[in-house]
Amino acid sequence: MFSRLIATFLLFLSFITLSATEEDTLVFRMDSLDGMLVLDQFWKYHTGDNTLWADPAYDNSGWDTLSTLIHSSALENGTFEGLGWFRLHLHIDSAFMNRTFALLIEQEGASEVYLNGKRIKSFGTFSHEISEERTSNPKTLPALISFGDSINYVLAVRYSNLRAKHNLQIYRRTEAGFRLAILQYNLAILVLVAQIRSGMFLLFLFTVFLVLSLVHFLLYLHYRKQKSNLYYSLFMKKIPRMESNSEPMRINVSETTYLLLGDRVTFTPRQPMEIKGKGTMRMYFLEG
C-alpha cells in the first residue's frame, strides 16, 4: 500500500515537472543580442478581435501555436480568416532591463504592436472592413521598444490582412503574415541609412533616365520619321518607375512586357501597385 502511494506521488510530481517544462518552452528567451534577433518561435494565435487580448495577465494557454508568417496552409484550412491576435511571452536577460531597442517588422497586412498591454506602434490601419484596411510594410523603418524593471513581458500583435486569400489565389502570395525582429538601435539606424542611400541612388538613376528620355523625345520632334527615338524616349521614361517598385536583385516588368514575351520567359505575378502618373498597374518579376 505504501509503495503504491509513493508511486502515485512520483507520477504526480513528474506530471507537474513536465507541465512546467512545456510551459517554459513556450517562452522566448532574449539572453543575448548579437546583430538581429528574429522573434520566430512560440507565438500563440487566436482568430477574431478583442482588445483585452493585449493584457499581459490574459490567459492564452488555450490558443493555437501558429507561425506569424501565416503560410498558405493556414489560409486554406481556415486557421487564419483575415484578422486575429498573436501573443509572445518574452523573457529578457537582466542586462537588457531599462534599455531601449529597435523593433523592425516586415509584413503583408496591417498591425498594432503592444508591449505589456501598451500600444507602442501601428503599421498601417487595422480594420474589420476591407475598404478601410490600409496595409503597410515599413521594412527597415524602426520603431522603439523599451524594457523596464521587469524581465518578463508579453508582446501582442493585433493583425489583419483581409486580402490574404485573394492574394494567394490570384497572385500566389504564399505568406500573408509578418516577421518581427529586435536589434540594437544604432544598428537599425545603420540599416536605415543604407536604405536611404539606396533610395538616393535610385533617384540618381531616375534623373539619368529622365534626361535620356527628354533628349530622345527632342530628337523625335526634330526628325519625326525616326520613330525609334520616340520609342526609346517612352522606354527610358518607364524604366525608373518600374525599378522604383522592384526588390533587390530582381527584375520588375510591366504587364505590356509580360504579354509581349508570353511563354518564352517565366514570370511571377505581383500584387497590383499604384504607380505615379499611371494609376494601378499589374507588374511581374522576370524569373528566367
C-alpha positions as CSV (number, residue, x, y, z in Angstrom):
1,M,0.0,0.0,0.0
2,F,2.8,2.4,1.0
3,S,4.7,1.6,-2.3
4,R,1.6,2.5,-4.3
5,L,1.3,5.8,-2.6
6,I,5.0,6.5,-3.3
7,A,4.5,5.6,-7.0
8,T,1.4,7.8,-7.3
9,F,3.2,10.7,-5.7
10,L,6.2,10.3,-8.1
11,L,3.9,10.1,-11.0
12,F,2.1,13.3,-9.9
13,L,5.4,15.0,-9.4
14,S,6.7,14.0,-12.9
15,F,3.4,15.4,-14.4
16,I,3.9,18.7,-12.6
17,T,7.5,18.9,-13.8
18,L,6.6,18.0,-17.4
19,S,3.8,20.7,-17.4
20,A,6.3,23.3,-16.1
21,T,8.8,22.3,-18.7
22,E,6.3,22.6,-21.5
23,E,5.2,26.0,-20.3
24,D,8.8,27.2,-20.1
25,T,9.5,26.1,-23.7
26,L,6.8,28.5,-24.9
27,V,8.7,31.5,-23.5
28,F,11.0,33.2,-26.0
29,R,14.3,34.0,-24.2
30,M,16.3,37.1,-25.1
31,D,19.6,36.1,-23.4
32,S,21.9,37.9,-25.9
33,L,21.6,40.3,-28.8
34,D,24.3,39.9,-31.4
35,G,23.0,41.6,-34.5
36,M,19.3,41.0,-35.1
37,L,17.1,38.7,-33.0
38,V,14.2,37.4,-35.1
39,L,11.1,36.6,-32.9
40,D,10.2,33.5,-34.9
41,Q,9.1,31.0,-32.2
42,F,6.5,30.3,-29.6
43,W,3.8,32.7,-30.8
44,K,0.2,31.9,-29.7
45,Y,-2.6,32.8,-32.0
46,H,-6.4,33.4,-31.8
47,T,-8.7,34.4,-34.6
48,G,-11.0,37.3,-34.1
49,D,-10.5,40.6,-32.4
50,N,-10.7,41.6,-28.7
51,T,-8.5,44.4,-27.3
52,L,-8.5,42.6,-23.9
53,W,-6.1,40.1,-25.5
54,A,-3.3,42.8,-25.2
55,D,-3.4,42.4,-21.4
56,P,-0.3,40.6,-20.2
57,A,-2.4,38.9,-17.5
58,Y,-4.7,37.3,-20.0
59,D,-4.5,33.5,-20.1
60,N,-3.7,32.4,-23.7
61,S,-2.9,28.8,-22.8
62,G,-5.8,27.6,-24.9
63,W,-4.7,29.4,-28.0
64,D,-3.2,27.8,-31.1
65,T,0.5,27.9,-31.9
66,L,1.0,29.5,-35.3
67,S,3.9,31.0,-37.3
68,T,3.5,34.7,-37.7
69,L,4.4,34.3,-41.4
70,I,0.9,32.7,-41.9
71,H,1.7,30.2,-44.6
72,S,-0.8,29.2,-47.3
73,S,-1.9,26.1,-45.3
74,A,-3.3,28.4,-42.6
75,L,-5.4,30.2,-45.2
76,E,-6.6,27.1,-46.9
77,N,-7.7,25.3,-43.7
78,G,-9.3,28.4,-42.3
79,T,-7.0,28.9,-39.3
80,F,-6.4,32.5,-40.4
81,E,-9.6,34.2,-41.7
82,G,-8.2,37.7,-42.3
83,L,-7.6,39.0,-38.8
84,G,-6.5,37.8,-35.4
85,W,-4.1,38.3,-32.5
86,F,-0.6,36.9,-31.8
87,R,0.9,36.8,-28.3
88,L,4.5,36.1,-27.3
89,H,5.8,35.6,-23.8
90,L,9.3,37.2,-23.7
91,H,11.9,36.7,-21.1
92,I,14.9,39.1,-21.3
93,D,18.3,39.0,-19.7
94,S,18.7,41.4,-16.7
95,A,21.3,43.2,-18.8
96,F,18.5,44.5,-21.1
97,M,16.4,46.0,-18.3
98,N,15.7,49.7,-18.6
99,R,17.0,49.9,-22.1
100,T,15.5,50.8,-25.5
101,F,15.9,48.8,-28.7
102,A,14.7,49.0,-32.2
103,L,11.8,46.9,-33.4
104,L,11.6,46.0,-37.1
105,I,8.6,44.5,-38.8
106,E,8.1,43.2,-42.3
107,Q,4.5,42.4,-43.1
108,E,1.9,41.9,-45.8
109,G,-1.0,43.4,-43.9
110,A,-1.7,46.0,-41.1
111,S,-0.7,45.7,-37.4
112,E,-0.8,47.2,-34.0
113,V,2.0,46.1,-31.6
114,Y,1.5,46.1,-27.8
115,L,4.1,45.5,-25.0
116,N,2.5,44.5,-21.7
117,G,-0.8,46.0,-22.8
118,K,0.5,49.3,-24.0
119,R,0.4,50.0,-27.8
120,I,3.9,51.0,-28.9
121,K,3.3,51.3,-32.7
122,S,0.8,50.9,-35.5
123,F,1.8,49.9,-39.0
124,G,-0.9,50.6,-41.5
125,T,-4.6,50.6,-40.5
126,F,-6.1,47.6,-38.8
127,S,-9.8,47.1,-39.8
128,H,-12.6,44.6,-40.0
129,E,-13.6,46.1,-43.3
130,I,-11.5,45.6,-46.5
131,S,-12.4,49.1,-47.7
132,E,-10.9,50.6,-44.5
133,E,-7.9,48.4,-44.1
134,R,-4.6,50.1,-45.1
135,T,-1.7,47.7,-45.4
136,S,1.9,48.9,-44.9
137,N,5.3,47.4,-44.9
138,P,7.8,49.6,-43.1
139,K,10.7,47.1,-43.6
140,T,13.8,48.9,-42.4
141,L,12.0,51.8,-40.7
142,P,12.5,51.1,-36.9
143,A,10.1,51.6,-34.0
144,L,11.1,51.9,-30.4
145,I,10.6,49.1,-27.8
146,S,11.6,50.0,-24.2
147,F,12.0,47.5,-21.4
148,G,11.6,48.5,-17.8
149,D,12.5,46.9,-14.4
150,S,10.9,43.5,-15.2
151,I,12.5,40.6,-17.1
152,N,9.1,39.1,-18.2
153,Y,6.9,40.7,-20.9
154,V,4.1,39.9,-23.3
155,L,4.3,41.1,-26.8
156,A,1.0,41.2,-28.6
157,V,0.2,41.9,-32.2
158,R,-3.2,42.8,-33.5
159,Y,-3.0,41.8,-37.2
160,S,-5.3,42.0,-40.2
161,N,-4.8,41.0,-43.9
162,L,-8.2,40.8,-45.3
163,R,-6.9,40.3,-48.9
164,A,-4.8,37.3,-47.9
165,K,-6.9,34.6,-49.6
166,H,-7.4,36.7,-52.7
167,N,-3.6,37.3,-52.9
168,L,-3.0,33.6,-52.6
169,Q,-5.5,32.6,-55.3
170,I,-4.6,35.3,-57.8
171,Y,-1.0,36.2,-57.1
172,R,0.2,33.1,-55.4
173,R,1.3,35.0,-52.3
174,T,2.1,32.0,-50.0
175,E,2.8,34.1,-47.0
176,A,0.2,36.5,-45.5
177,G,1.7,37.4,-42.2
178,F,4.6,39.3,-40.6
179,R,8.1,38.9,-39.2
180,L,9.3,40.8,-36.1
181,A,12.9,41.4,-35.0
182,I,14.7,43.2,-32.2
183,L,18.1,44.8,-32.7
184,Q,20.4,47.4,-31.2
185,Y,19.1,50.8,-32.1
186,N,22.4,52.1,-33.6
187,L,22.4,49.0,-35.9
188,A,18.9,49.8,-37.0
189,I,20.0,53.3,-37.9
190,L,22.8,52.0,-40.0
191,V,20.4,49.7,-41.9
192,L,18.1,52.7,-42.4
193,V,20.9,54.9,-43.7
194,A,21.9,52.1,-46.1
195,Q,18.3,52.0,-47.4
196,I,18.3,55.8,-47.8
197,R,21.5,55.7,-49.8
198,S,20.0,53.1,-52.0
199,G,17.0,55.3,-52.5
200,M,19.2,58.2,-53.4
201,F,21.0,56.0,-56.0
202,L,17.6,55.2,-57.5
203,L,16.8,58.9,-57.6
204,F,20.1,59.5,-59.5
205,L,19.2,56.7,-62.0
206,F,15.7,58.2,-62.4
207,T,17.3,61.5,-63.3
208,V,19.6,60.0,-65.8
209,F,16.8,58.0,-67.5
210,L,14.6,61.1,-67.5
211,V,17.3,63.2,-69.2
212,L,17.8,60.4,-71.8
213,S,14.1,60.3,-72.4
214,L,13.9,64.0,-72.9
215,V,16.8,64.0,-75.3
216,H,15.4,61.3,-77.5
217,F,12.0,63.0,-77.4
218,L,13.5,66.2,-78.7
219,L,15.3,64.3,-81.4
220,Y,12.0,62.8,-82.4
221,L,10.4,66.2,-82.6
222,H,13.3,67.4,-84.8
223,Y,13.1,64.4,-87.1
224,R,9.7,62.6,-86.8
225,K,10.5,59.9,-89.4
226,Q,12.9,58.4,-86.9
227,K,10.2,56.9,-84.7
228,S,12.8,54.8,-82.8
229,N,13.7,58.0,-80.8
230,L,10.1,58.2,-79.6
231,Y,10.0,54.5,-78.6
232,Y,13.3,54.9,-76.8
233,S,12.1,58.0,-75.1
234,L,9.0,56.2,-73.7
235,F,11.1,53.2,-72.7
236,M,13.6,55.4,-70.8
237,K,10.7,57.1,-69.0
238,K,9.1,53.9,-67.8
239,I,12.3,52.1,-66.6
240,P,12.8,54.2,-63.3
241,R,9.1,53.7,-62.4
242,M,9.4,50.0,-62.8
243,E,12.6,49.7,-60.8
244,S,11.5,52.0,-58.0
245,N,8.8,49.4,-57.3
246,S,11.1,46.4,-57.6
247,E,13.0,44.5,-55.0
248,P,16.8,44.0,-54.6
249,M,18.3,41.7,-57.2
250,R,15.0,41.2,-59.1
251,I,13.8,42.5,-62.4
252,N,10.4,44.1,-62.4
253,V,8.4,44.4,-65.7
254,S,5.1,45.8,-66.7
255,E,2.1,43.8,-68.0
256,T,2.8,45.0,-71.5
257,T,6.3,43.4,-71.4
258,Y,4.7,40.3,-69.9
259,L,2.2,40.0,-72.7
260,L,4.8,40.6,-75.4
261,L,7.2,37.9,-74.2
262,G,4.4,35.4,-73.5
263,D,5.5,31.8,-72.8
264,R,9.1,32.4,-73.8
265,V,10.1,33.7,-70.4
266,T,9.0,32.7,-66.8
267,F,7.3,35.4,-64.7
268,T,5.9,35.6,-61.2
269,P,2.8,37.9,-60.9
270,R,2.8,40.6,-58.3
271,Q,0.0,42.3,-56.4
272,P,-1.3,45.4,-58.4
273,M,0.5,48.6,-57.4
274,E,-0.2,52.3,-57.6
275,I,2.3,53.9,-60.0
276,K,2.6,57.6,-60.0
277,G,1.1,59.0,-63.2
278,K,-0.1,55.6,-64.3
279,G,-2.6,54.5,-61.7
280,T,-3.0,50.9,-60.7
281,M,-0.7,48.6,-62.7
282,R,-0.1,44.9,-62.8
283,M,3.6,44.0,-62.6
284,Y,5.7,40.9,-62.8
285,F,9.1,39.7,-61.7
286,L,11.2,38.2,-64.5
287,E,12.4,34.8,-63.3
288,G,14.3,33.5,-66.3
